[in-house]
Amino acid sequence: MVDAATIIVVDVAAIVALSIPLASPRLQSIMRARAMLHHRTKFAFH
């Protein structure tokens, strides 16, 4: 059983690992938008 917190931590770690070598402003803005959407969705359902 994997809880949501673990999934989020793994997801964030993957995003960080991807953004370090690429360092693309567009990628970072996409990830930021995705994070914002993630938070809004979480608040909407909880």
C-alpha positions as CSV (number, residue, x, y, z in Angstrom):
1,M,0.0,0.0,0.0
2,V,1.5,3.3,-1.2
3,D,0.1,6.5,0.3
4,A,-0.3,9.8,-1.6
5,A,2.5,11.5,0.3
6,T,5.0,8.9,-1.0
7,I,3.8,9.3,-4.6
8,I,4.1,13.1,-4.3
9,V,7.6,12.9,-2.9
10,V,8.7,10.5,-5.7
11,D,7.0,12.7,-8.3
12,V,8.8,15.9,-7.0
13,A,12.2,14.0,-6.9
14,A,11.7,13.0,-10.5
15,I,10.8,16.5,-11.5
16,V,13.9,17.9,-9.8
17,A,16.1,15.2,-11.3
18,L,14.7,16.1,-14.8
19,S,15.0,19.9,-14.4
20,I,18.6,19.9,-13.2
21,P,20.2,18.6,-16.5
22,L,17.6,20.2,-18.8
23,A,17.2,23.5,-17.0
24,S,14.6,24.6,-19.5
25,P,12.5,27.6,-18.5
26,R,9.6,26.2,-20.5
27,L,9.8,22.8,-18.7
28,Q,10.0,24.6,-15.3
29,S,6.9,26.6,-16.1
30,I,5.1,23.5,-17.2
31,M,6.1,21.7,-14.0
32,R,5.0,24.7,-12.0
33,A,1.6,24.8,-13.7
34,R,1.3,21.1,-13.1
35,A,2.1,21.5,-9.4
36,M,-0.5,24.3,-9.2
37,L,-3.1,22.1,-10.8
38,H,-2.2,19.3,-8.5
39,H,-2.8,21.5,-5.4
40,R,-6.1,22.8,-6.8
41,T,-7.3,19.3,-7.5
42,K,-6.2,18.1,-4.0
43,F,-8.1,21.0,-2.4
44,A,-11.1,20.4,-4.6
45,F,-11.4,16.8,-3.6
46,H,-10.5,17.2,0.1
